[in-house]
Amino acid sequence: MKLRIGTRGSRLALVQARHVAASLEARGHETELVIISTKGDRVTDRPFSAIGPPGVFVREIETALLEERIEVAVHSYKDLPTASPDGLVVAAVPERVDPADVLVLDAGGDGLDGLPAGAVVGTSSSRRAALVRDARPDLRTEGLRGNVPTRLRKCREEPYDAIVLAAAGVDRLRADGLEMIEGQQLVRLPPDTFVPAPSQGALALQVKAGTPAGEAVAELDDPAVRVAVAAERAVLAALEGGCDAAIGAWCHATDEGFALIAAFGTDDGVRRARAEGDDLASLVASVVEALR
């Protein structure tokens, strides 16, 4: 069948959409990419909290789905609010890539511990800012907007000693040919302490409920990723956080079942919780109760 795939126009978004398109074409479907500009793409001089309610990178794409101008939307799952509009569903969560964050250093070093006292770390994420301050209260965080190449350039040209990015985005772009700026170094931040955003590293393939497109993209679903990401997003929803809330959650498989690690940035610092077992609903409830 012919599937029009809605995506943002950034290089990373296009890399992700093309990957999904190639997977669908390998299964016999015809695809067409439809680039849709979102408010989050157009407004780059303000923090996310000042632009509007959660979903600044997805609302226009979801509208296109509801109006049947596209059949499939490809989102970075962490950009999606915890509840989809009536009539839309996430039909598939494909294989996940690295959920961690990375620290980009312009002059080398060994991570947050190696930054000089008073160093400036660029990020517009309230979660990342809270975790940076928790690890190093002496560091300063400053807002940083733009796509990945723009942020890498700003790290070099503006007064940042380091910036924080999602490992998934950097890895996907480097696989697509993006070269790091000379001298910049990447240091992976351990997700068990620098807890990622819920569903970071995962894609969400959203469709209009009850359409043939849902059956087509369901072939790309990874059930293990879906359940882990669902647990992370359940923590986010229970704490009533939006996509820019200072909430981190990471769920991964263990020999005994799953481990769910979460962090919640507040005015008093970062609260942390961890639970392990084979009942994800119980793990979510335990972590949420501890964070509250």
Residue pairs with C-beta under 8 A, 6 or more apart in sequence:
1 29
1 30
1 212
1 213
1 216
2 29
2 30
2 31
2 32
2 71
3 24
3 29
3 30
3 31
3 32
3 71
3 72
3 213
3 216
3 217
4 31
4 32
4 33
4 34
4 69
4 70
4 71
4 72
5 17
5 20
5 21
5 24
5 31
5 32
5 33
5 34
5 70
5 71
5 72
5 73
5 74
6 34
6 36
6 61
6 64
6 65
6 69
6 70
6 72
6 73
6 74
7 13
7 14
7 16
7 17
7 33
7 34
7 35
7 36
7 61
7 73
7 74
8 35
8 36
8 37
8 38
8 41
8 57
8 61
9 35
9 36
9 37
9 41
10 41
10 147
11 147
11 148
11 149
11 173
11 176
11 178
12 76
12 147
12 148
12 169
12 172
12 173
13 74
13 76
14 33
14 35
15 172
15 173
15 175
15 176
16 74
16 76
16 172
16 203
17 33
17 74
18 33
19 172
20 72
20 74
20 94
20 203
20 205
20 217
20 220
21 31
21 33
23 94
23 220
24 31
24 72
24 216
24 217
24 220
25 31
27 216
27 219
29 216
34 64
34 69
34 70
36 60
36 61
36 64
36 70
37 60
38 56
38 57
38 58
38 59
38 60
38 61
39 51
39 52
39 56
39 57
39 59
39 60
40 48
40 51
40 56
40 57
40 79
41 57
43 51
43 56
44 145
44 146
45 145
46 145
47 124
47 143
47 145
47 244
48 56
48 124
48 243
48 244
49 126
49 244
53 242
54 81
54 242
54 243
54 244
55 62
55 79
55 80
55 81
55 243
57 75
57 76
57 79
58 73
58 75
58 79
58 80
58 81
61 70
61 73
61 75
61 206
62 73
62 84
62 85
62 88
62 206
64 70
64 73
65 71
65 73
65 88
65 206
65 207
65 208
66 85
66 87
66 88
66 208
68 208
71 207
71 208
71 211
71 213
72 205
72 206
72 207
72 213
72 216
72 217
73 204
73 205
73 206
73 207
74 203
74 204
74 205
75 203
75 204
75 205
75 206
76 169
76 202
76 203
76 204
77 90
77 93
77 199
77 200
77 202
77 203
77 204
77 229
77 233
78 197
78 198
78 199
78 200
78 202
78 243
79 243
80 90
80 199
80 204
80 206
80 243
81 242
81 243
82 233
82 236
82 237
83 237
84 90
84 206
87 208
87 209
88 206
88 207
88 208
88 209
89 206
89 207
89 208
89 209
89 214
90 204
90 205
90 206
91 205
91 206
91 207
91 213
91 214
91 217
91 218
91 221
92 204
92 205
92 217
92 218
92 219
92 220
92 221
93 202
93 203
93 204
93 205
93 221
93 222
93 225
93 226
93 229
94 202
94 203
94 205
94 220
94 221
94 222
94 225
95 222
95 225
96 201
96 202
96 222
96 225
96 228
96 229
97 167
97 168
97 171
97 172
97 201
98 167
98 168
98 171
98 188
98 201
99 167
99 168
99 191
99 196
99 200
99 201
99 202
99 250
100 166
100 167
100 188
100 189
100 190
100 191
100 194
100 196
100 200
100 201
101 128
101 164
101 165
101 166
101 167
101 188
101 189
101 191
101 194
101 196
101 200
102 164
102 165
102 166
102 167
102 170
102 186
102 187
102 188
102 189
103 111
103 112
103 121
103 162
103 163
103 164
103 186
103 187
103 189
104 151
104 152
104 155
104 162
104 163
104 164
104 165
104 184
104 185
104 186
105 114
105 115
105 161
105 162
105 184
105 185
105 186
105 187
106 155
106 156
106 160
106 161
106 162
106 183
106 184
107 161
107 183
108 183
108 185
109 115
109 162
109 185
109 187
110 187
111 187
111 189
112 121
112 132
112 135
112 136
112 139
112 162
112 189
113 135
113 136
115 121
115 136
115 139
115 161
115 162
116 161
117 138
118 138
118 139
118 140
119 139
119 140
119 161
119 162
120 139
120 140
120 141
120 142
120 159
120 160
120 161
120 162
121 129
121 132
121 139
121 140
121 141
121 142
121 160
121 161
121 162
121 163
121 164
122 141
122 142
122 143
122 144
122 151
122 154
122 155
122 158
122 160
122 162
122 163
122 164
123 129
123 132
123 141
123 143
123 144
123 163
123 164
124 143
124 144
124 145
125 164
125 197
125 244
126 244
126 245
126 246
126 265
127 195
127 197
127 244
127 245
127 246
127 247
127 248
127 263
127 265
128 141
128 164
129 141
129 246
129 265
130 246
130 263
130 265
130 270
131 194
131 195
131 248
131 263
131 265
131 270
132 139
132 141
132 164
133 139
133 141
134 265
134 269
134 270
135 193
135 194
142 160
144 151
144 154
144 160
144 163
146 154
148 165
148 169
148 170
148 173
148 178
149 173
149 178
151 163
151 165
152 163
152 180
152 181
152 184
153 181
154 160
154 163
155 162
155 163
155 181
155 184
156 181
156 184
164 189
166 196
166 197
166 200
166 201
167 188
167 201
168 200
168 201
170 178
170 186
174 180
180 186
191 250
191 261
192 250
192 261
194 248
195 248
195 249
195 250
195 261
195 262
195 263
195 272
196 248
196 249
196 250
197 243
197 247
197 248
197 249
198 229
198 232
198 233
198 235
198 236
198 247
198 248
198 249
199 229
199 232
199 233
202 225
202 229
205 217
205 220
207 213
207 214
207 217
208 214
224 253
227 280
228 251
228 252
228 253
228 258
229 251
230 280
231 249
231 251
231 258
231 260
231 280
231 283
231 284
232 249
232 250
232 251
232 260
233 249
234 284
235 247
235 249
235 260
235 262
235 284
235 287
235 288
235 291
236 245
236 247
236 249
238 284
238 288
239 245
239 247
239 264
239 288
239 291
239 292
241 247
246 264
246 265
246 266
246 270
247 262
247 263
247 264
247 265
248 261
248 262
248 263
248 264
249 260
249 261
249 262
249 263
249 287
250 260
250 261
250 262
251 258
251 259
251 260
251 261
251 280
251 283
252 258
252 259
254 276
256 276
256 277
256 278
257 276
257 277
257 278
257 279
258 276
258 277
258 278
258 280
258 283
259 274
259 275
259 276
260 274
260 275
260 276
260 280
260 283
260 284
260 287
261 272
261 273
261 274
262 272
262 273
262 274
262 287
262 288
262 291
263 270
263 271
263 272
263 273
264 270
264 271
264 272
264 273
264 291
271 290
271 291
272 291
273 286
273 287
273 290
273 291
274 287
275 282
275 283
275 286
275 287
275 290
276 283
277 283
